[in-house]
Protein backbone atom coordinates (compact mmCIF):
# COMPACT_ATOMS: atom_id res chain seq x y z
CA UNK A 1 0.00 0.00 0.00
CA UNK A 2 1.35 3.36 -0.96
CA UNK A 3 1.86 6.27 1.41
CA UNK A 4 -1.04 8.68 1.96
CA UNK A 5 -0.85 12.02 -0.04
CA UNK A 6 -2.86 15.26 0.12
CA UNK A 7 -5.48 15.30 -2.62
CA UNK A 8 -4.96 17.76 -5.47
CA UNK A 9 -7.79 20.31 -6.02
CA UNK A 10 -8.90 20.49 -8.67
CA UNK A 11 -8.03 17.08 -9.94
CA UNK A 12 -5.36 17.09 -12.58
CA UNK A 13 -6.57 16.91 -16.15
CA UNK A 14 -5.27 14.36 -18.47
CA UNK A 15 -2.57 15.71 -20.68
CA UNK A 16 -2.43 19.10 -18.85
CA UNK A 17 0.79 20.79 -17.82
CA UNK A 18 1.32 20.86 -14.02
CA UNK A 19 2.49 24.59 -14.16
CA UNK A 20 0.34 27.23 -16.08
CA UNK A 21 2.42 30.26 -17.23
CA UNK A 22 0.78 33.77 -17.42
CA UNK A 23 0.74 35.35 -20.89
CA UNK A 24 1.79 39.02 -21.47
CA UNK A 25 -1.86 40.00 -21.87
CA UNK A 26 -2.64 38.52 -18.46
CA UNK A 27 0.23 40.46 -16.88
CA UNK A 28 -1.04 43.67 -18.45
CA UNK A 29 -4.54 43.09 -17.16
CA UNK A 30 -3.20 42.29 -13.66
CA UNK A 31 -1.38 45.62 -13.54
CA UNK A 32 -4.43 47.58 -14.68
CA UNK A 33 -6.62 45.94 -12.05
CA UNK A 34 -4.07 46.66 -9.35
CA UNK A 35 -3.89 50.35 -10.30
CA UNK A 36 -7.66 50.63 -10.36
CA UNK A 37 -7.87 49.10 -6.89
CA UNK A 38 -5.28 51.56 -5.56
CA UNK A 39 -7.20 54.48 -7.08
CA UNK A 40 -10.43 53.29 -5.45
CA UNK A 41 -8.65 52.95 -2.13
CA UNK A 42 -7.34 56.54 -2.36
CA UNK A 43 -10.81 57.85 -3.05
CA UNK A 44 -12.19 56.09 0.04
CA UNK A 45 -9.42 57.48 2.24
CA UNK A 46 -9.97 60.99 0.87
CA UNK A 47 -13.72 60.77 1.54
CA UNK A 48 -13.11 59.57 5.08
CA UNK A 49 -10.72 62.41 5.83
CA UNK A 50 -13.18 64.98 4.42
CA UNK A 51 -16.08 63.65 6.45
CA UNK A 52 -13.97 63.63 9.63
CA UNK A 53 -13.46 67.40 9.35
CA UNK A 54 -17.14 68.16 8.84
CA UNK A 55 -19.02 69.99 11.64
CA UNK A 56 -21.46 68.09 13.82
CA UNK A 57 -24.98 69.19 14.86
CA UNK A 58 -23.48 71.56 17.48
CA UNK A 59 -21.40 73.18 14.77
CA UNK A 60 -18.22 71.73 16.28
CA UNK A 61 -15.56 69.60 14.74
CA UNK A 62 -15.43 65.99 16.13
CA UNK A 63 -12.61 65.07 18.39
CA UNK A 64 -10.99 62.71 15.94
CA UNK A 65 -10.77 65.57 13.43
CA UNK A 66 -8.67 67.79 15.74
CA UNK A 67 -4.91 67.58 15.40
CA UNK A 68 -2.38 68.85 17.87
CA UNK A 69 0.42 69.18 15.36
CA UNK A 70 2.02 72.63 15.32
CA UNK A 71 1.70 72.63 11.53
CA UNK A 72 -1.98 71.84 11.59
CA UNK A 73 -2.93 74.94 9.58
CA UNK A 74 -0.44 74.10 6.87
CA UNK A 75 -1.51 70.45 6.76
CA UNK A 76 -5.21 71.37 6.46
CA UNK A 77 -4.48 73.71 3.61
CA UNK A 78 -2.45 71.01 1.94
CA UNK A 79 -5.28 68.50 2.30
CA UNK A 80 -7.91 70.90 0.92
CA UNK A 81 -5.79 71.84 -2.10
CA UNK A 82 -6.50 69.55 -5.05
CA UNK A 83 -3.53 68.29 -6.94
CA UNK A 84 -3.85 67.95 -10.72
CA UNK A 85 -4.09 64.33 -11.76
CA UNK A 86 -1.18 63.18 -13.82
CA UNK A 87 -1.24 60.54 -16.47
CA UNK A 88 0.21 57.28 -15.20
CA UNK A 89 2.92 56.10 -17.53
CA UNK A 90 2.03 52.50 -16.88
CA UNK A 91 -1.45 52.89 -18.35
CA UNK A 92 -1.71 51.59 -21.87
CA UNK A 93 -3.35 53.71 -24.60
CA UNK A 94 -4.46 57.37 -24.36
CA UNK A 95 -5.97 58.45 -21.07
CA UNK A 96 -7.14 61.97 -20.22
CA UNK A 97 -8.75 63.58 -17.20
CA UNK A 98 -11.64 65.92 -18.16
CA UNK A 99 -13.36 68.51 -15.98
CA UNK A 100 -16.99 68.20 -17.06
CA UNK A 101 -17.96 71.37 -15.15
CA UNK A 102 -16.00 73.39 -17.71
CA UNK A 103 -17.34 71.64 -20.79
CA UNK A 104 -19.29 73.76 -23.37
CA UNK A 105 -21.70 72.15 -25.79
CA UNK A 106 -21.01 73.69 -29.22
CA UNK A 107 -24.10 71.99 -30.71
CA UNK A 108 -21.87 70.86 -33.51
CA UNK A 109 -21.35 67.29 -32.42
CA UNK A 110 -18.43 67.83 -30.05
CA UNK A 111 -17.49 69.43 -26.72
CA UNK A 112 -15.06 72.24 -26.05
CA UNK A 113 -13.18 72.70 -22.80
CA UNK A 114 -13.17 76.51 -22.80
CA UNK A 115 -13.81 79.08 -20.14
CA UNK A 116 -16.35 81.08 -22.19
CA UNK A 117 -17.45 84.44 -20.82
CA UNK A 118 -21.11 84.71 -19.91
CA UNK A 119 -23.04 87.37 -21.83
CA UNK A 120 -25.38 88.76 -19.21
CA UNK A 121 -27.17 91.02 -21.71
CA UNK A 122 -27.93 88.12 -24.04
CA UNK A 123 -29.24 86.02 -21.14
CA UNK A 124 -31.46 88.89 -20.02
CA UNK A 125 -32.92 89.33 -23.50
CA UNK A 126 -33.57 85.62 -23.87
CA UNK A 127 -35.38 85.54 -20.52
CA UNK A 128 -37.53 88.50 -21.57
CA UNK A 129 -38.51 86.74 -24.80
CA UNK A 130 -39.35 83.56 -22.89
CA UNK A 131 -41.46 85.54 -20.42
CA UNK A 132 -43.43 87.21 -23.24
CA UNK A 133 -44.08 83.88 -24.92
CA UNK A 134 -45.06 82.20 -21.61
CA UNK A 135 -47.75 84.82 -20.96
CA UNK A 136 -49.51 83.84 -24.22
CA UNK A 137 -49.48 80.05 -23.86
CA UNK A 138 -51.30 79.94 -20.52
CA UNK A 139 -54.16 77.45 -20.73
CA UNK A 140 -57.15 77.97 -18.41
CA UNK A 141 -58.63 74.85 -16.73
CA UNK A 142 -61.60 73.00 -18.21
CA UNK A 143 -64.92 73.64 -16.42
CA UNK A 144 -66.76 70.61 -15.04
CA UNK A 145 -70.03 71.79 -16.54
CA UNK A 146 -69.80 71.22 -20.34
CA UNK A 147 -72.19 74.09 -20.97
CA UNK A 148 -69.74 76.49 -19.34
CA UNK A 149 -66.87 75.56 -21.68
CA UNK A 150 -66.36 77.55 -24.90
CA UNK A 151 -66.89 75.70 -28.18
CA UNK A 152 -65.26 75.80 -31.61
CA UNK A 153 -67.10 78.15 -33.94
CA UNK A 154 -66.66 75.71 -36.82
CA UNK A 155 -67.36 72.21 -35.39
CA UNK A 156 -68.76 73.06 -31.90
CA UNK A 157 -66.23 70.92 -30.05
CA UNK A 158 -64.90 71.96 -26.64
CA UNK A 159 -61.33 71.00 -27.60
CA UNK A 160 -60.47 74.55 -28.65
CA UNK A 161 -56.96 75.89 -29.20
CA UNK A 162 -56.33 78.07 -26.14
CA UNK A 163 -53.48 79.91 -27.90
CA UNK A 164 -55.86 81.15 -30.59
CA UNK A 165 -58.40 82.02 -27.87
CA UNK A 166 -56.00 83.95 -25.62
CA UNK A 167 -54.06 85.76 -28.37
CA UNK A 168 -56.53 86.29 -31.22
CA UNK A 169 -59.86 85.92 -29.38
CA UNK A 170 -60.79 83.22 -31.88
CA UNK A 171 -62.63 80.07 -30.72
CA UNK A 172 -61.40 77.33 -33.00
CA UNK A 173 -60.01 73.84 -32.46
CA UNK A 174 -56.73 72.49 -33.75
CA UNK A 175 -58.49 70.22 -36.23
CA UNK A 176 -60.27 73.13 -37.92
CA UNK A 177 -57.09 75.19 -38.10
CA UNK A 178 -55.44 72.36 -40.01
CA UNK A 179 -58.43 71.71 -42.28
CA UNK A 180 -59.03 75.39 -43.16
CA UNK A 181 -55.62 77.04 -43.66
CA UNK A 182 -57.15 79.64 -45.98
CA UNK A 183 -58.82 81.14 -42.90
CA UNK A 184 -56.87 80.12 -39.79
CA UNK A 185 -53.27 79.90 -40.97
CA UNK A 186 -50.70 82.27 -39.50
CA UNK A 187 -48.89 84.99 -41.46
CA UNK A 188 -45.57 86.60 -40.65
CA UNK A 189 -45.15 90.35 -40.46
CA UNK A 190 -43.18 90.35 -43.72
CA UNK A 191 -45.98 88.54 -45.54
CA UNK A 192 -48.54 91.03 -44.24
CA UNK A 193 -46.42 93.92 -45.50
CA UNK A 194 -45.71 92.47 -48.93
CA UNK A 195 -49.03 90.78 -49.74
CA UNK A 196 -51.54 93.05 -47.99
CA UNK A 197 -49.55 96.34 -48.06
CA UNK A 198 -49.89 96.95 -44.31
CA UNK A 199 -47.56 99.29 -42.47
CA UNK A 200 -45.40 98.56 -39.45
CA UNK A 201 -47.36 100.81 -37.03
CA UNK A 202 -50.60 99.04 -38.01
CA UNK A 203 -49.09 95.61 -37.38
CA UNK A 204 -47.70 96.63 -33.99
CA UNK A 205 -51.06 97.94 -32.78
CA UNK A 206 -52.53 94.99 -30.84
CA UNK A 207 -55.99 96.61 -30.78
CA UNK A 208 -56.12 96.54 -34.58
CA UNK A 209 -54.31 93.28 -35.20
CA UNK A 210 -53.39 90.96 -32.28
CA UNK A 211 -50.32 88.85 -32.90
CA UNK A 212 -48.67 85.74 -31.51
CA UNK A 213 -45.03 85.84 -30.42
CA UNK A 214 -42.76 82.98 -31.43
CA UNK A 215 -39.08 82.46 -30.85
CA UNK A 216 -36.99 83.77 -33.75
CA UNK A 217 -35.70 80.77 -35.69
CA UNK A 218 -32.47 82.54 -36.60
CA UNK A 219 -31.30 83.35 -33.08
CA UNK A 220 -32.94 83.21 -29.67
CA UNK A 221 -31.70 86.67 -28.67
CA UNK A 222 -33.35 88.29 -31.70
CA UNK A 223 -36.77 89.89 -31.37
CA UNK A 224 -39.67 87.47 -31.26
CA UNK A 225 -41.37 86.62 -34.53
CA UNK A 226 -44.85 88.17 -34.87
CA UNK A 227 -47.56 85.90 -36.35
CA UNK A 228 -51.01 87.13 -37.43
CA UNK A 229 -54.25 85.28 -38.09
CA UNK A 230 -55.03 85.25 -41.82
CA UNK A 231 -58.75 86.08 -41.75
CA UNK A 232 -58.19 88.98 -39.32
CA UNK A 233 -55.49 90.41 -41.60
CA UNK A 234 -57.73 90.07 -44.65
CA UNK A 235 -60.69 91.73 -42.93
CA UNK A 236 -58.49 94.68 -41.91
CA UNK A 237 -56.94 94.90 -45.40
CA UNK A 238 -60.36 94.90 -47.13
CA UNK A 239 -61.50 97.63 -44.75
CA UNK A 240 -58.34 99.69 -45.40
CA UNK A 241 -58.25 99.42 -49.22
CA UNK A 242 -61.98 99.11 -49.81
CA UNK A 243 -62.08 95.75 -51.61
CA UNK A 244 -59.79 92.93 -52.78
CA UNK A 245 -59.84 94.44 -56.29
CA UNK A 246 -58.62 97.78 -54.94
CA UNK A 247 -55.84 95.99 -53.07
CA UNK A 248 -54.80 94.18 -56.27
CA UNK A 249 -54.77 97.46 -58.17
CA UNK A 250 -52.62 99.12 -55.52
CA UNK A 251 -50.31 96.11 -55.49
CA UNK A 252 -49.85 96.26 -59.28
CA UNK A 253 -49.26 100.01 -59.08
CA UNK A 254 -46.53 99.62 -56.47
CA UNK A 255 -44.98 96.73 -58.37
CA UNK A 256 -44.84 98.87 -61.48
CA UNK A 257 -43.27 101.73 -59.53
CA UNK A 258 -40.64 99.37 -58.16
CA UNK A 259 -39.87 98.20 -61.69
CA UNK A 260 -39.55 101.80 -62.87
CA UNK A 261 -37.22 102.67 -60.01
CA UNK A 262 -35.16 99.57 -60.72
CA UNK A 263 -35.00 100.38 -64.42
CA UNK A 264 -34.15 103.99 -63.65
CA UNK A 265 -31.32 102.91 -61.40
CA UNK A 266 -30.12 100.51 -64.07
CA UNK A 267 -30.27 103.23 -66.73
CA UNK A 268 -28.29 105.60 -64.52
CA UNK A 269 -25.62 102.99 -63.88
CA UNK A 270 -25.55 102.11 -67.58
CA UNK A 271 -25.32 105.78 -68.48
CA UNK A 272 -22.40 106.21 -66.10
CA UNK A 273 -20.72 103.16 -67.63
CA UNK A 274 -21.21 104.54 -71.12
CA UNK A 275 -19.85 107.91 -70.06
CA UNK A 276 -16.69 106.26 -68.84
CA UNK A 277 -16.20 104.15 -71.95
CA UNK A 278 -17.65 106.11 -74.86
CA UNK A 279 -14.53 108.24 -75.39
CA UNK A 280 -12.20 105.26 -75.52
CA UNK A 281 -14.32 102.55 -77.14
CA UNK A 282 -13.89 104.03 -80.63
CA UNK A 283 -10.14 104.48 -80.44
CA UNK A 284 -8.28 102.52 -83.10
CA UNK A 285 -6.17 99.63 -81.93
CA UNK A 286 -2.44 99.78 -82.56
CA UNK A 287 -2.38 96.52 -84.51
CA UNK A 288 -4.99 97.72 -87.03
CA UNK A 289 -4.10 99.02 -90.47
CA UNK A 290 -3.10 102.67 -90.23
CA UNK A 291 -5.38 105.28 -91.80
CA UNK A 292 -4.26 108.85 -92.10
CA UNK A 293 -5.92 111.40 -89.83
CA UNK A 294 -5.20 114.78 -91.41
CA UNK A 295 -5.31 118.00 -89.50
CA UNK A 296 -6.53 121.40 -90.68
CA UNK A 297 -5.20 123.01 -93.84
CA UNK A 298 -2.08 125.12 -93.33
CA UNK A 299 -1.55 128.07 -95.72
CA UNK A 300 1.63 130.03 -96.33
CA UNK A 301 2.13 133.56 -97.64
CA UNK A 302 2.15 132.41 -101.27
CA UNK A 303 -1.21 130.66 -100.90
CA UNK A 304 0.15 127.13 -100.93
CA UNK A 305 -1.69 124.69 -98.71
CA UNK A 306 -0.75 121.41 -97.08
CA UNK A 307 -2.24 118.83 -94.73
CA UNK A 308 -0.28 116.75 -92.26
CA UNK A 309 -1.32 113.45 -90.68
CA UNK A 310 -0.91 114.04 -86.94
CA UNK A 311 -0.26 110.31 -86.37
CA UNK A 312 2.50 109.42 -88.84
CA UNK A 313 3.45 112.86 -90.22
CA UNK A 314 2.44 112.13 -93.84
CA UNK A 315 2.00 115.42 -95.75
CA UNK A 316 -0.20 116.28 -98.75
CA UNK A 317 0.95 119.29 -100.79
CA UNK A 318 -1.77 121.50 -102.36
CA UNK A 319 -4.72 119.16 -101.68
CA UNK A 320 -6.99 120.89 -104.22
CA UNK A 321 -7.99 117.63 -105.85
CA UNK A 322 -10.18 116.34 -103.07
CA UNK A 323 -11.03 113.14 -104.97
CA UNK A 324 -7.53 111.86 -104.21
CA UNK A 325 -8.06 112.19 -100.45
CA UNK A 326 -11.63 110.80 -100.46
CA UNK A 327 -12.94 114.00 -98.86
CA UNK A 328 -15.14 115.29 -101.68
CA UNK A 329 -18.65 116.58 -101.19
CA UNK A 330 -21.27 114.01 -102.16
CA UNK A 331 -23.69 114.77 -104.97
CA UNK A 332 -26.65 113.45 -102.94
CA UNK A 333 -27.64 115.40 -99.85
CA UNK A 334 -28.97 112.24 -98.18
CA UNK A 335 -25.46 110.76 -98.29
CA UNK A 336 -23.92 113.87 -96.72
CA UNK A 337 -26.42 113.80 -93.86
CA UNK A 338 -26.39 110.04 -93.27
CA UNK A 339 -25.34 108.80 -89.81
CA UNK A 340 -25.03 105.28 -88.42
CA UNK A 341 -26.98 104.42 -85.27
CA UNK A 342 -24.70 102.60 -82.82
CA UNK A 343 -26.79 102.70 -79.67
CA UNK A 344 -30.00 104.23 -78.39
CA UNK A 345 -28.43 107.71 -78.05
CA UNK A 346 -25.18 107.18 -79.97
CA UNK A 347 -24.57 107.85 -83.70
CA UNK A 348 -21.54 107.96 -86.02
CA UNK A 349 -20.90 109.88 -89.24
CA UNK A 350 -20.39 108.01 -92.49
CA UNK A 351 -18.81 110.71 -94.68
CA UNK A 352 -17.27 114.13 -94.07
CA UNK A 353 -16.50 116.97 -96.46
CA UNK A 354 -13.51 119.34 -96.27
CA UNK A 355 -14.21 122.50 -98.34
CA UNK A 356 -11.49 124.35 -100.22
CA UNK A 357 -9.14 126.36 -98.03
CA UNK A 358 -11.10 125.31 -94.93
CA UNK A 359 -9.55 124.53 -91.58
CA UNK A 360 -11.82 121.55 -90.96
CA UNK A 361 -15.00 119.73 -91.92
CA UNK A 362 -17.84 121.84 -93.32
CA UNK A 363 -19.77 123.22 -90.35
CA UNK A 364 -23.18 122.84 -92.00
CA UNK A 365 -22.57 119.10 -92.36
CA UNK A 366 -21.74 118.75 -88.66
CA UNK A 367 -24.88 120.74 -87.74
CA UNK A 368 -27.15 118.66 -90.00
CA UNK A 369 -25.72 115.29 -88.90
CA UNK A 370 -26.11 116.27 -85.22
CA UNK A 371 -29.67 117.37 -85.99
CA UNK A 372 -30.45 114.02 -87.65
CA UNK A 373 -29.17 112.23 -84.56
CA UNK A 374 -31.29 114.42 -82.25
CA UNK A 375 -34.42 114.00 -84.44
CA UNK A 376 -34.11 110.22 -84.19
CA UNK A 377 -34.42 110.56 -80.39
CA UNK A 378 -37.67 112.58 -80.45
CA UNK A 379 -41.31 111.58 -80.91
CA UNK A 380 -42.42 112.53 -84.48
CA UNK A 381 -45.35 114.56 -83.09
CA UNK A 382 -42.82 117.22 -82.06
CA UNK A 383 -41.36 119.50 -84.73
CA UNK A 384 -37.98 121.23 -84.56
CA UNK A 385 -38.29 124.96 -83.91
CA UNK A 386 -34.80 126.09 -82.82
CA UNK A 387 -31.18 125.06 -82.45
CA UNK A 388 -28.11 126.70 -80.95
CA UNK A 389 -24.62 125.29 -81.45
CA UNK A 390 -20.94 126.08 -80.86
CA UNK A 391 -17.94 124.93 -82.88
CA UNK A 392 -15.18 124.23 -80.36
CA UNK A 393 -12.49 122.55 -82.47
CA UNK A 394 -11.99 121.95 -86.17
CA UNK A 395 -12.89 118.41 -87.24
CA UNK A 396 -10.71 116.18 -89.38
CA UNK A 397 -12.43 114.53 -92.37
CA UNK A 398 -10.33 111.36 -91.96
CA UNK A 399 -11.83 110.29 -88.61
CA UNK A 400 -15.57 109.61 -88.02
CA UNK A 401 -17.44 111.89 -85.65
CA UNK A 402 -19.40 110.38 -82.76
CA UNK A 403 -22.68 112.13 -81.88
CA UNK A 404 -23.91 111.54 -78.32
CA UNK A 405 -27.52 112.65 -77.72
CA UNK A 406 -28.70 113.55 -74.22
CA UNK A 407 -32.43 113.62 -73.52
CA UNK A 408 -32.52 116.81 -71.45
CA UNK A 409 -36.27 117.33 -71.08
CA UNK A 410 -39.53 115.73 -72.22
CA UNK A 411 -42.50 118.02 -71.67
CA UNK A 412 -46.06 118.10 -72.92
CA UNK A 413 -45.48 120.89 -75.47
CA UNK A 414 -41.68 121.13 -75.74
CA UNK A 415 -38.85 118.62 -75.89
CA UNK A 416 -35.17 119.47 -75.48
CA UNK A 417 -32.17 117.50 -76.71
CA UNK A 418 -28.45 118.12 -76.32
CA UNK A 419 -25.86 116.72 -78.75
CA UNK A 420 -22.10 116.44 -78.25
CA UNK A 421 -19.84 115.63 -81.21
CA UNK A 422 -16.61 113.82 -80.30
CA UNK A 423 -13.56 113.05 -82.39
CA UNK A 424 -10.37 111.42 -81.12
CA UNK A 425 -11.75 111.61 -77.58
CA UNK A 426 -12.31 115.39 -77.67
CA UNK A 427 -15.55 117.38 -77.79
CA UNK A 428 -15.45 119.40 -81.03
CA UNK A 429 -19.07 120.59 -81.22
CA UNK A 430 -22.08 121.01 -78.94
CA UNK A 431 -25.69 121.75 -79.84
CA UNK A 432 -28.95 122.27 -77.96
CA UNK A 433 -32.13 121.94 -80.00
CA UNK A 434 -35.79 122.28 -79.03
CA UNK A 435 -38.89 120.62 -80.48
CA UNK A 436 -42.50 121.82 -80.17
CA UNK A 437 -45.97 120.50 -80.86
CA UNK A 438 -47.16 122.81 -83.67
CA UNK A 439 -49.83 125.40 -82.81
CA UNK A 440 -51.07 126.65 -86.23
CA UNK A 441 -54.14 128.30 -84.69
CA UNK A 442 -52.02 131.06 -83.11
CA UNK A 443 -51.56 134.50 -84.71
CA UNK A 444 -48.72 135.05 -87.23
CA UNK A 445 -46.45 137.90 -88.34
CA UNK A 446 -43.39 138.18 -90.61
CA UNK A 447 -41.21 140.65 -92.49
CA UNK A 448 -41.94 140.81 -96.21
CA UNK A 449 -39.62 139.18 -98.74
CA UNK A 450 -37.34 141.60 -100.62
CA UNK A 451 -38.04 142.28 -104.25
CA UNK A 452 -35.46 140.25 -106.20
CA UNK A 453 -35.34 138.53 -109.58
CA UNK A 454 -36.76 135.06 -109.69
CA UNK A 455 -34.57 131.98 -109.74
CA UNK A 456 -35.14 131.49 -113.47
CA UNK A 457 -33.61 134.91 -114.14
CA UNK A 458 -30.44 134.25 -112.10
CA UNK A 459 -27.36 132.21 -112.97
CA UNK A 460 -25.72 129.46 -110.97
CA UNK A 461 -22.70 130.36 -108.89
CA UNK A 462 -20.43 127.99 -110.85
CA UNK A 463 -21.57 129.61 -114.11
CA UNK A 464 -20.52 132.96 -112.73
CA UNK A 465 -17.06 131.59 -111.94
CA UNK A 466 -16.89 130.10 -115.46
CA UNK A 467 -17.29 133.60 -116.88
CA UNK A 468 -14.33 134.74 -114.77
CA UNK A 469 -12.26 131.84 -116.10
CA UNK A 470 -13.01 132.97 -119.64
CA UNK A 471 -10.91 136.08 -119.07
CA UNK A 472 -7.40 135.83 -120.48
CA UNK A 473 -5.64 138.20 -118.07
CA UNK A 474 -6.46 136.12 -114.96
CA UNK A 475 -3.70 135.02 -112.56
CA UNK A 476 -2.57 131.37 -112.97
CA UNK A 477 -2.92 130.65 -109.30
CA UNK A 478 -6.35 132.29 -109.20
CA UNK A 479 -7.35 130.32 -112.29
CA UNK A 480 -6.37 127.08 -110.54
CA UNK A 481 -8.41 127.99 -107.50
CA UNK A 482 -11.47 129.02 -109.59
CA UNK A 483 -11.34 125.74 -111.50
CA UNK A 484 -11.34 123.85 -108.18
CA UNK A 485 -14.29 125.96 -106.96
CA UNK A 486 -16.26 125.29 -110.15
CA UNK A 487 -15.63 121.55 -109.80
CA UNK A 488 -16.65 121.62 -106.15
CA UNK A 489 -19.83 123.63 -106.82
CA UNK A 490 -20.82 121.30 -109.66
CA UNK A 491 -20.57 118.28 -107.31
CA UNK A 492 -22.34 120.02 -104.42
CA UNK A 493 -25.83 118.71 -103.50
CA UNK A 494 -26.96 122.33 -102.98
CA UNK A 495 -27.45 124.57 -105.99
CA UNK A 496 -26.79 128.31 -105.48
CA UNK A 497 -27.81 131.27 -107.60
CA UNK A 498 -26.86 134.88 -106.92
CA UNK A 499 -30.07 136.92 -106.61
CA UNK A 500 -28.45 140.22 -105.53
CA UNK A 501 -24.81 140.93 -104.79
CA UNK A 502 -24.18 143.72 -102.25
CA UNK A 503 -27.71 145.12 -102.48
CA UNK A 504 -28.08 148.37 -100.56
CA UNK A 505 -31.46 148.99 -98.97
CA UNK A 506 -33.10 152.36 -98.41
CA UNK A 507 -31.73 152.54 -94.88
CA UNK A 508 -28.20 151.78 -96.09
CA UNK A 509 -28.08 148.12 -95.07
CA UNK A 510 -25.89 146.00 -97.35
CA UNK A 511 -27.51 142.66 -98.14
CA UNK A 512 -26.44 139.55 -100.03
CA UNK A 513 -29.20 137.35 -101.42
CA UNK A 514 -29.03 133.87 -102.93
CA UNK A 515 -31.48 131.36 -104.32
CA UNK A 516 -30.74 127.84 -103.11
CA UNK A 517 -32.25 124.37 -103.35
CA UNK A 518 -31.25 120.71 -103.03
CA UNK A 519 -30.47 118.95 -106.29
CA UNK A 520 -32.57 115.97 -107.38
CA UNK A 521 -34.18 114.99 -104.06
CA UNK A 522 -37.48 113.14 -103.52
CA UNK A 523 -40.30 114.43 -101.37
CA UNK A 524 -38.79 114.09 -97.89
CA UNK A 525 -40.73 114.49 -94.64
CA UNK A 526 -40.63 117.82 -92.82
CA UNK A 527 -38.09 116.71 -90.18
CA UNK A 528 -35.48 115.78 -92.81
CA UNK A 529 -36.26 118.92 -94.84
CA UNK A 530 -35.20 121.00 -91.84
CA UNK A 531 -31.94 119.02 -91.57
CA UNK A 532 -31.22 119.86 -95.23
CA UNK A 533 -31.97 123.53 -94.59
CA UNK A 534 -29.59 123.48 -91.60
CA UNK A 535 -26.90 122.11 -93.93
CA UNK A 536 -27.45 124.88 -96.50
CA UNK A 537 -27.75 127.68 -93.94
CA UNK A 538 -23.97 127.62 -93.41
CA UNK A 539 -23.23 128.27 -97.11
CA UNK A 540 -22.21 131.82 -98.07
CA UNK A 541 -23.11 132.98 -94.55
CA UNK A 542 -20.14 134.21 -92.48
CA UNK A 543 -18.50 135.22 -95.75
CA UNK A 544 -20.94 138.16 -95.90
CA UNK A 545 -19.05 139.72 -92.97
CA UNK A 546 -15.76 139.48 -94.88
CA UNK A 547 -17.32 140.95 -98.04
CA UNK A 548 -18.84 143.78 -95.98
CA UNK A 549 -15.35 144.62 -94.73
CA UNK A 550 -13.92 144.32 -98.24
CA UNK A 551 -11.57 141.44 -97.33
CA UNK A 552 -10.49 138.95 -100.03
CA UNK A 553 -8.16 135.96 -99.94
CA UNK A 554 -6.39 136.91 -103.16
CA UNK A 555 -5.78 140.50 -102.00
CA UNK A 556 -2.61 141.79 -100.34
CA UNK A 557 -1.87 143.90 -97.29
CA UNK A 558 -4.67 145.01 -95.03
CA UNK A 559 -7.36 143.90 -97.51
CA UNK A 560 -6.25 140.28 -97.41
CA UNK A 561 -8.50 137.86 -95.51
CA UNK A 562 -6.21 136.01 -93.11
CA UNK A 563 -8.72 133.87 -91.23
CA UNK A 564 -12.45 133.13 -91.30
CA UNK A 565 -14.09 130.49 -89.09
CA UNK A 566 -17.51 129.96 -87.53
CA UNK A 567 -17.85 130.23 -83.74
CA UNK A 568 -21.57 129.64 -83.19
CA UNK A 569 -24.72 129.16 -85.22
CA UNK A 570 -28.44 129.46 -84.49
CA UNK A 571 -31.63 128.65 -86.42
CA UNK A 572 -35.32 129.27 -85.74
CA UNK A 573 -38.00 127.53 -87.83
CA UNK A 574 -41.50 128.94 -88.34
CA UNK A 575 -42.84 126.66 -91.08
CA UNK A 576 -43.18 122.88 -91.35
CA UNK A 577 -44.53 122.56 -94.92
CA UNK A 578 -41.70 123.88 -97.13
CA UNK A 579 -39.95 121.71 -99.71
CA UNK A 580 -36.22 122.22 -100.21
CA UNK A 581 -36.51 120.69 -103.68
CA UNK A 582 -37.94 124.13 -104.63
CA UNK A 583 -35.93 127.35 -104.69
CA UNK A 584 -35.64 129.26 -101.39
CA UNK A 585 -34.33 132.82 -101.03
CA UNK A 586 -31.52 133.38 -98.49
CA UNK A 587 -31.22 137.04 -97.39
CA UNK A 588 -27.95 137.69 -95.48
CA UNK A 589 -26.99 140.87 -93.60
CA UNK A 590 -24.02 141.82 -91.42
CA UNK A 591 -25.10 144.27 -88.71
CA UNK A 592 -21.74 144.43 -86.89
CA UNK A 593 -18.07 143.47 -87.10
CA UNK A 594 -15.21 144.24 -84.75
CA UNK A 595 -12.44 142.79 -82.61
CA UNK A 596 -11.74 140.18 -85.24
CA UNK A 597 -15.34 138.96 -85.18
CA UNK A 598 -18.46 139.41 -87.24
CA UNK A 599 -22.13 138.59 -86.80
CA UNK A 600 -24.51 137.86 -89.66
CA UNK A 601 -28.28 137.44 -89.79
CA UNK A 602 -30.24 135.49 -92.38
CA UNK A 603 -33.85 135.05 -93.44
CA UNK A 604 -35.03 132.18 -95.63
CA UNK A 605 -38.16 132.68 -97.78
CA UNK A 606 -40.11 130.45 -100.15
CA UNK A 607 -40.88 131.73 -103.66
CA UNK A 608 -44.37 132.61 -102.45
CA UNK A 609 -42.91 134.90 -99.78
CA UNK A 610 -43.36 132.75 -96.64
CA UNK A 611 -40.62 133.29 -94.08
CA UNK A 612 -39.52 129.74 -93.31
CA UNK A 613 -36.57 130.22 -90.95
CA UNK A 614 -34.35 132.85 -89.34
CA UNK A 615 -30.61 132.27 -88.90
CA UNK A 616 -27.79 133.95 -87.01
CA UNK A 617 -24.07 133.27 -86.89
CA UNK A 618 -20.92 134.71 -85.38
CA UNK A 619 -17.45 133.91 -86.60
CA UNK A 620 -13.82 134.93 -86.57
CA UNK A 621 -13.08 137.37 -89.43
CA UNK A 622 -9.47 138.61 -89.34
CA UNK A 623 -7.60 140.81 -91.77
CA UNK A 624 -3.87 140.28 -92.41
CA UNK A 625 -2.80 142.94 -89.91
CA UNK A 626 -0.78 142.69 -86.72
CA UNK A 627 -1.72 144.31 -83.44
CA UNK A 628 0.69 146.53 -81.47
CA UNK A 629 3.25 144.65 -79.42
CA UNK A 630 3.22 145.18 -75.66
CA UNK A 631 6.05 144.63 -73.21
CA UNK A 632 5.83 142.09 -70.41
CA UNK A 633 5.07 144.75 -67.81
CA UNK A 634 1.99 145.99 -69.63
CA UNK A 635 0.75 142.44 -70.13
CA UNK A 636 1.14 141.60 -66.44
CA UNK A 637 -0.54 144.83 -65.35
CA UNK A 638 -3.48 144.56 -67.71
CA UNK A 639 -4.28 140.86 -67.19
CA UNK A 640 -5.39 139.17 -63.99
CA UNK A 641 -6.91 136.00 -65.50
CA UNK A 642 -5.16 132.64 -65.42
CA UNK A 643 -5.90 132.35 -69.15
Protein Blocks (a to p, Z undefined) as FASTA:
>chain_A
ZZddddddddddehiafbdcddfklmmmmmmmmmmmmmmmmmmmmmmmmmmmpccfkopa
cfklpcfbfklmmmmmmmmpccdddddfkbgcjdddddfklpccehnopacdddddddfk
lmmmmmmmmmmmmmmmpccdddfblklpccdfklopabbcfklmmmnopacdfklmmmmm
mlmpccdfklmmmmnopafklmmmmklmgcdddddfkbmkbccdddddfklmmmmmmmmn
opaklmmmmmmmmmmmmmmmmmmmmmmmmmmmmmmmmmmmmpccfkbccddddddddddf
kopacdddfknopacehilblmlnopaccfblklmmpccdfblmbccdfbdcddehiabd
cfklmmmmmmmmmmmmccfkbccfbdcdddfbdcdfkbccddddddfbacfkbccddddd
deehiafbdcddddddddfkbccddddddddddfklpccfklmmmmmmmpmkbcfklmmm
mmmmmmmmmmpmbdcddfbghiacfkopacdddddddehiadddfklmmmmmmmmmmgok
lmmmmmmnopafkbghjllcfbdcdfbdcdddfbfkbcfkbccddddddfbgcehiacdd
dddddfkopafbdcddddddddddddddddfklmmmmpcbfZZ
